[in-house]
């Protein structure tokens, strides 16, 4: 699985660099069969990033570049803090929640420090650190393999740790949100774990600033009909706001920072 993920990410990089790729050249480059390469291109096409052509594929849209977690923390921080504060108001005493790793979801963790009788499971080391000394929060970590770039735990151990739990709400961060392709992220293992989180929660709340709308990353997390609420900022376009509401998704606009 890891080799497949790495190969697909490298193929996407080649698409971005050259605009198109050929099956025969990719098969020779990676030492795999043409059937395997066609499956790779089919996966990339399914995310809306490329279109298949005779003997290859052509780039449709450039995926956003992944940033290190420390770079993400510095971007739009006041806006993210407002979104986190808004999300924290949805958490009530007695709730059992999951907080996905990420820079926006980390602001939610900061606003939960004063909450009482809340159980939080997370795969984010930065989120666990924010809640480590919160007296009213019982903290659970998924375990798993640490991805240092995002400070997130992932893999089969992380996914298996969710199996015996049922959560009231999942607070999910994303790298892209598209009306057609749904919620996406850069990394396949994170997408797989996020998908498992969606299955274990009765309500899914997405935390994202408006810059993520219209973006598509390589790996799909979930369809939009699997989520219930989106908390974002006033930068959301009317087309996205109306499109989400038509799908029955509640759109909450966080207060603009001073």
C-alpha positions in Angstrom: 0.0 0.0 0.0 2.8 2.4 0.8 4.5 1.8 -2.5 1.2 2.4 -4.3 0.6 5.6 -2.4 4.2 6.9 -3.1 3.9 5.9 -6.8 0.6 7.8 -7.3 1.9 10.9 -5.6 5.0 10.8 -7.8 2.8 10.3 -10.9 0.8 13.3 -9.8 4.0 15.3 -9.4 4.9 14.4 -13.0 1.5 15.5 -14.2 1.9 18.8 -12.5 5.4 19.3 -14.0 4.6 18.2 -17.6 0.9 18.5 -18.0 0.5 14.9 -19.3 2.0 11.4 -18.9 2.1 8.2 -20.9 1.3 4.8 -19.6 4.2 3.0 -21.3 6.8 5.6 -19.9 5.4 5.4 -16.4 5.4 1.6 -16.4 9.0 1.5 -17.4 9.9 4.3 -14.9 8.3 2.5 -11.9 8.9 -1.1 -13.0 5.3 -2.1 -12.9 2.7 -3.3 -15.4 0.7 -1.1 -17.7 -2.4 -2.4 -15.9 -1.1 -1.1 -12.6 -0.3 2.3 -14.1 -3.8 2.5 -15.6 -5.3 1.8 -12.2 -3.1 4.6 -10.7 -4.3 7.0 -13.4 -7.9 5.9 -12.8 -7.5 6.8 -9.1 -6.1 10.2 -10.0 -8.9 10.8 -12.5 -11.5 9.8 -9.9 -10.3 12.7 -7.7 -11.0 15.2 -10.6 -7.3 16.0 -11.0 -6.7 14.5 -14.4 -8.5 13.0 -17.4 -7.6 9.8 -19.2 -6.4 10.0 -22.8 -5.4 7.4 -25.3 -2.2 5.9 -23.8 -2.0 8.3 -20.8 -3.5 11.1 -18.9 -3.7 15.0 -18.9 -3.7 17.2 -15.9 -7.1 19.0 -15.2 -6.3 20.9 -12.1 -3.2 21.4 -9.9 -3.7 20.1 -6.3 -2.7 22.4 -3.5 0.8 22.0 -2.1 1.0 20.4 1.3 2.5 22.6 4.0 4.3 21.5 7.2 2.1 21.7 10.3 4.2 24.7 11.6 3.6 26.6 8.4 -0.1 25.8 8.6 -0.2 27.1 12.2 1.0 30.5 11.0 -1.6 30.9 8.2 -4.9 32.7 8.9 -4.4 32.1 12.6 -7.0 34.7 13.9 -9.5 33.3 11.5 -8.8 29.7 12.5 -9.2 30.7 16.2 -12.6 32.1 15.5 -13.6 28.9 13.8 -12.3 26.8 16.7 -14.1 29.0 19.2 -17.3 28.5 17.3 -16.8 24.7 17.2 -16.2 24.6 20.9 -19.6 26.0 21.6 -21.1 22.9 20.1 -19.4 20.7 22.7 -21.6 20.0 25.8 -20.8 18.2 29.1 -21.0 14.5 28.7 -20.0 14.5 25.0 -17.6 12.0 23.5 -15.8 13.5 20.5 -13.0 12.9 18.0 -10.7 15.8 17.0 -8.8 15.1 13.8 -5.2 16.4 13.6 -4.7 19.8 12.0 -4.0 23.4 12.5 -7.6 24.6 12.5 -8.8 21.7 14.7 -6.0 22.6 17.2 -7.7 25.9 17.9 -10.8 23.9 18.9 -8.7 22.0 21.4 -7.5 25.3 22.9 -11.0 26.5 23.4 -12.0 23.2 25.2 -9.5 23.7 28.0 -12.2 25.0 30.3 -14.9 22.5 29.4 -16.0 19.8 31.8 -17.0 16.1 31.5 -15.8 15.8 27.9 -14.0 12.8 26.4 -11.7 13.5 23.5 -10.0 11.1 21.2 -7.4 12.4 18.8 -4.7 11.3 16.4 -2.9 14.7 16.6 0.0 15.1 19.0 -0.4 18.9 18.9 -4.0 18.5 19.9 -3.1 16.1 22.7 -0.6 18.6 24.0 -3.2 21.4 24.1 -5.5 19.2 26.2 -2.9 17.4 28.3 -3.5 19.7 31.4 -7.2 20.3 30.8 -8.8 19.1 34.1 -12.3 18.5 32.7 -11.2 16.6 29.6 -10.5 12.9 29.4 -8.0 12.4 26.7 -7.5 9.3 24.5 -4.8 8.9 21.7 -5.3 6.6 18.7 -1.8 5.3 18.7 -0.2 4.4 15.4 2.7 5.5 13.2 3.7 9.2 13.6 3.7 11.3 10.4 6.1 14.0 11.5 5.1 16.5 8.8 1.6 16.8 10.2 2.3 15.5 13.8 -0.5 13.0 13.2 -0.8 9.3 14.1 -2.0 7.0 11.4 -2.0 3.5 10.0 -3.6 0.2 10.9 -3.1 0.6 14.6 -4.7 4.0 14.6 -7.7 2.7 12.6 -8.1 -0.4 14.8 -8.2 1.8 18.0 -11.4 3.3 16.8 -13.2 0.0 16.5 -14.6 -0.3 20.0 -15.9 3.3 20.3 -18.9 5.3 19.3 -18.6 9.1 19.3 -21.2 11.9 19.4 -19.2 14.2 17.0 -16.2 14.2 14.8 -14.5 17.5 14.3 -12.6 17.1 11.0 -10.0 19.2 9.2 -9.5 19.0 5.4 -7.1 20.1 2.7 -9.8 20.4 0.1 -13.6 20.7 -0.2 -15.2 20.4 -3.6 -19.0 20.2 -4.3 -18.4 17.4 -6.7 -15.5 15.4 -5.2 -16.2 15.9 -1.5 -13.6 16.1 1.2 -10.0 15.4 0.3 -6.5 15.4 1.9 -2.9 15.0 0.7 -2.0 11.7 2.3 -3.6 8.4 1.7 -3.1 7.0 5.2 -4.7 10.1 6.7 -7.6 9.9 4.3 -8.1 6.2 5.3 -8.1 7.1 9.0 -10.4 10.1 8.5 -12.8 7.9 6.6 -12.9 5.5 9.6 -13.5 8.4 11.9 -16.5 9.4 9.8 -17.9 5.9 10.2 -17.6 6.0 14.0 -19.3 9.3 14.7 -23.0 10.2 14.7 -22.3 13.7 13.6 -19.5 15.1 11.4 -18.5 18.7 11.7 -15.9 20.1 9.2 -13.7 23.0 10.3 -12.2 24.9 7.4 -11.4 28.4 6.3 -12.8 29.5 3.0 -9.5 29.1 1.2 -10.1 25.3 1.0 -13.3 25.5 -1.0 -12.9 24.4 -4.6 -9.6 22.6 -3.8 -9.1 18.9 -4.5 -6.2 16.9 -3.1 -5.2 13.4 -4.2 -7.1 11.3 -1.6 -10.8 11.4 -0.9 -11.9 11.3 2.8 -15.7 11.3 2.3 -18.6 12.4 0.2 -20.4 15.6 1.2 -23.6 13.7 2.0 -21.7 12.1 4.9 -21.2 15.3 6.8 -23.7 17.4 8.7 -22.1 20.8 9.5 -19.4 23.0 8.1 -17.9 25.9 10.2 -16.1 28.4 8.1 -15.6 32.1 7.6 -17.4 34.8 5.7 -15.1 34.3 2.7 -17.2 31.4 1.5 -18.7 32.1 -1.9 -22.4 32.2 -2.5 -22.2 29.3 -4.9 -20.6 27.1 -2.2 -22.9 28.2 0.6 -26.0 27.6 -1.5 -24.6 24.3 -2.9 -23.9 23.0 0.6 -27.3 24.1 1.9 -29.0 22.3 -1.0 -27.3 19.1 0.2 -28.8 19.6 3.6 -25.5 20.7 5.2 -25.6 23.3 8.0 -23.2 26.1 7.2 -22.0 28.1 10.3 -20.1 31.3 9.7 -17.7 32.1 12.5 -17.3 35.7 13.6 -14.6 37.7 11.9 -11.6 38.3 14.1 -11.1 41.9 15.2 
